[in-house]
Amino acid sequence: MAMASTKPATLEDFLKAESEAPEGTRLALIDGEIVEWGANMTTRNARHSTTMARILACLIQWLDANPSLTGVVTGGEARCRLTRDPERIVGLDAAVFFGEDHQNSSCSGDLFEGPPTVAIEILSGSDTHDDIVERICVLLDAGVQQVWIVDAELRRVTINRTNGEAGFYTARQELTAEPELPGFQVRVESLFPVMPHLEPSGVLM
């Protein structure tokens, strides 16, 4: 839902709108217009937040094991200016950026400047199909190389790419992210909360 404006909004307008918006409102700046970006929530449910933490942990472990790569893994609604013309600013559940400038931004700065190589969105219960498609298109159009859509309920991941191809991975499969994340490989089920083992009676082991 767009917020009324008489002229294209700026970064300063966006930051002001964020500070004044009702608690839990998730905003983005798309083509000079401040809009709601996906599901609004005051806090994230346990499954969503645990999934985010596990994805970030896997990516950080991979990046730390590859010292030849200069980059940063970030998340938790990380503010990112995808493009300046048109002005597009969004929050990202998780993302991988490469380059010293992005490393510097992770230490100081209001936002990440430029698109990440990989952007990850974790679905929420109130997300609609149109919401998801819009976010994928905005991110890919801005130059993001991979957009992961993570379904924590069904425990599966779809990777959308700029060339129009998509990879679909279920819990028992190995997810790879070549060539953008060289050598990254993970079993999909490890990205999600560990399921308790149940006896046939339903009693926890």
N, C-alpha and C positions, 0 to 999 in steps of 0.2 A: 504494500500500500504506500503510495507516494505521499510525502508531506508537502503542503502547499508552499510555493516559492515563486517570486516574481522575476528572479534572475538566476543564472547558474550558480549553484552552491559551491563554496570553496572549502578547503581543508578546515579553515577556521570555523566556518558555518557548521561543518560536520561535527567537529569536536564540541561545539556549543550545543548542538542538537543531542549528541550523546549524553552530555552532562545533564540536560534538562528532560530527557525522555523518561517515561515511567520505568521503574525497576524491571529488569528482565527484557526490555525491548532491544532487539538486535537490529542495528542499522547498517546501511552501506551507502556509499556515494557513487551513483551510477550515472554517467553522462550528465553531470551537473545537477542531479536530482537526488535528494536524500530519501531513501526507501527502506522499508523493512526487509531484512535479509534472512529468510528462513524462519525457523520457529523461534518464538519469544519464550523466554523462561527465566525465572528468578534464580533458580539453581538447576544443575543438571542431575538427572537421576543416576543412581549408583552404577548401572550397567554402562551408560554413556561415558561417565567420567572414568570408570575403570578401563574401558576399551581405549579411550584416549591415552591414558597413562601407559598402557601396555604397547600401543603403537609407537608412542614417542620413545619408550625405552628401547624397543627393537631398533628404531632408526638411529638413536644416539649411540647405541652399542656398535652398529655398523659403521657409522661415521668415525667414531673414535678408533676403530680398528683399521681405518684407511687414512693414515696421516698425510698421504700425498694429496688428499682432497681438501680444499679450503672451503668450508661451508658451515652452516648452522642448521640445527633442527629446532623448531619452535612450535608453540601451540597455545591452546587456551584462548581462542579468539584473538590471535595475534593480528594487530592492525597492519594492513598492507595497502600501499598505493600501487595498484596494478598498472595504471597508466595515468599520464597527466593530461593528454588530449585525445579522447575525452577523459575528464577526471573520474577515476574509479577507485574507490577505497572500500575495502571489505575487511571482515574479521575471519580468520581461518582457524578451524579446529586444530589442524596440524599442518606443517609444511616443511619442505627442505629447500633452503636457499644455498647457492654456491657463490663464492667470491668474497674478497676481503671487506668490501663495502657492507655486505650483509652481516659479516661477523662484527664489524664495528657497530652497526645498528643494534645488534643484540646486546651490546654493552651500554649503549647510550643512544637516545633518540626517541622520537614520538612514534615512528613507524618504520616498516621495511619499505624501501623505495624500489619499485619494480616487481615484476611477477616472480614467484618462486618457481623452481623447476618442477616440484611436485606439491600439489595442494590436496589436502585430505579433508573430506566432509563426512561426519558421522551422522547418520539419519536420526531424526527424532520422530516421536509418534505423530506429531502434528504436521510434519512435512507433507506437502502434496506433490503429485507427479510434476505439476507445472513449476513448483518451487525448485525441485531438483534439476529439471531440464534447464531452467533459467540460470541457476548457479553454474552448472557445467559449461553452458555456452559463454557466460561472462568470463569465466576463468580461462577457457581455451582461447577465446578471442583475444584475450590480453597477452597470450604467449606462454601460459602455463603448459608444460610439456605433458604432464600426467595429472589427471584429476581422479582421485580415488573416492568412490562412494562406498561407505562402509555401513553395512546393515548388521548391527549388533544383535538384533533379535533373531534373524535367520543365520547369523554367523557366516557371512559371505562378503566378498569385496568385488567391485567392478572397477577396472582401471580404464578410463577414457583418455584417448590420445589425440593430439592435434591433427594427425593424418586421418582421423575418422574411425580408426580401429578401436576395438574395445576388448579387454580380456576379463573373463568372468571366473572367479575362484571361489570354490566352496571350502568348507572347514577342513576336509581331509587332503586338500591339494597344497602344493608348494607354490607360493606367490613369488614371482621374480619381477624386477622392475628395470631390466636392461633396456636401452643402454644408459638411461639417465642416472640410474643408481647402480653402478658397476659392481657386480658381485653380491648384490643384496638378494637374499633368498630367505624365506621364512614360511613355516607351515601356518596356514591361515588360522587354524584353531588357536594357535598361541597368541594371536592378537586380541583374543576375547577373554573375559573372565573365566577362570577355571571352574568347570562344572563339578559339583559334589558328586561322588560316586554313590549310587543307590543300590541297596539290595532289592530283590523282587518285591519285597513287602513295602518298599519306599522308605526304609529306615536308613539313615546316613551310616556309611561304613566308617 
